[in-house]
Amino acid sequence: MTNYRTNIDEAATLINGEGSAWNAINPESVARMRLQNRFKTGLDIAKYTAKIMREDMDNYDKDSSQYTQSLGCWHGFIGQQKMISIKKHLLTTKRRYLYLSGWMVAALRSEFGPLPDQSMHEKTSVASLIKELYTFLRQADARELGGLFRQLDAAAESEKAAIQAKIDNFETHVVPIIADIDAGFGNEEATYLMAKQMIEAGACCIQLENQVSDVKQCGHQDGKVTVPHVEFLAKINAVRYAFLELGIDDGVIVARTDSLGAGLTQKIAVTNEAGDLGDQYNSFLQVEAVDAANLANGDVVFKQNGQLVKPSRLPNGLFQFRAGTGEERCVLDCITSLQNGADLLWIETEKPHVAQIGAMVNKIRETIPNAKLVYNNSPSFNWTLNFRQQVFDLMNEAGQDVSAYDRDKLMSVDYDNTELAVQADEKIRTFQADAAREAGIFHHLITLPTYHTAALSTDNLAKEYFGDQGMLGYVANVQRKEIRQGIACVKHQNMAGSDMGDDHKEYFSGDQALKASGKDNTMNQF
């Protein structure tokens, strides 16, 4: 909360202290520019948003209905428009964040062009996107406040107090970003350096995964290779040191485990005694008992439970875990991470199933009672088919007649108006609230939504505009809807900063200012 008049008085005192040399400087203009630029550095943003996120975590612990949400954004404009829309429709940004997806950085922001989600993009592109997102969010603040300042100038005296109250109680568009650092982009020193760049750009929360950095795979693809716990914990430490060095003492670390879908490891963990963390990691390996007499050249062996065993090794040198151990490994990963500096967990599952997620969280909470998750409501899931099949199975278990349905073909439009489909859609609608209540999910995000919405809207526009609809394809399906829905960027000149530029020209040059606005300017027609 600010006080408009106090800011003006403070600026006036400063200006008066400089004597006649600063006579051209207007204290009200200074106050306005300061209010429009509340956050001077990325570290200011990280400190502000870390406090918000910690408060949200505490509130969720008291009431699971207070979960948080975000959408993945691949450009500053996308993040900006998202937050403008949230303020317009929901009147507050509380408990709504941004998510920065490593997948979208790879696919959309690399100088190599589109890349798979394998950490092949430039390291610095992640921090650059964080900085870009916050640049656009700060511009959204400046734009909205500029509109309020213009309203204040034009208002009758009796109306000014109400407008000034809006300025004093202005809610910023700047919100926490959960930023994906993949598997750390190298060793723990590389992770530390990368984390510093991200924090300096404004990140209050960094998500780190336990895959091998140089063979990282998307969590929803095969071929994932995990590292022994000691290596992952070293990288968690590296991120924490980066936060502490930069003065973000309450920075948030999300520890992501890919063990549920990872069947491989690059290393046999070092173990010093039975039952230690390395021994637990190795206990999940696929092994066979051997003796020295039947060892082949180059075989790797180690002692486990008092006997010599040989782990199953692929031609590429990677070792295999036993099938069916994924959930156990996930639980151990999560407990170990929380016991060693992580704040939140991320379990990458193969389907959005509340009971499955909740079962793992309940096991974790036997050791860490306040354990909570960040969860990917992934576009890699076929939500329609998955939830229709879940409802089909529940109906079948309850003895209901499901003979009208083909479980494998439930995605078909033929089922859209059935009772099963209605129930499935309701389960999708309430999934986030249900999972927050029953599966310990503090934060729900969709990693790639704006990637898909950009493709969908572009496809629809191209089909109409280049088809027989011509210009009507744009007017009817874009501009007319923008105007009627009150989309802010329909005034694209204003959104790009033209009005703010005019304000500044007037501050700097007075009556001599050459401004872009005026009666002949189409920017004001809407």
Secondary structure, DSSP 4 states (H G I P E B T S, - for coil): ---HHHHHHHHHHHHHTTGGGGTT--HHHHHHHHHTT---SHHHHHHHHHHHHHHHHHHHHH-TT--EEEEE-SSHHHHHHHHHHHHHHHS--TTEEEEE-HHHHHHHS-TT-S--SSS-S-THHHHHHHHHHHHHHHHHHHHHHHHHHHHHHHS-HHHHHHHHHHHHTPPPS---EEEE-TT-SSSHHHHHHHHHHHHHHT-SEEEEE-B-GGG---TTSS--EE--HHHHHHHHHHHHHHHHHTT-TT-EEEEEE-TTT--EESSPPP-SSTTSHHHHHHTTB-EEE--GGGPPTT---EEETTEEEEE-B-TTSPEEBPTT-HHHHHHHHHHHHHHTT--EEEE--SS--HHHHHHHHHHHHTTSTT--EEEE--TTS-HHHHHHHHHHHHHHHTT---TT--GGGTTSGGGTTSHHHHHHHHHHHTHHHHHHHHS-EEEEEESSHHHHHHHHHHHHHHHHHTTTTTHHHHIIIIIHHHHHHT-GGGSHHHHTTHHHHHHHHHHHHGGG---S-STT-GGG--
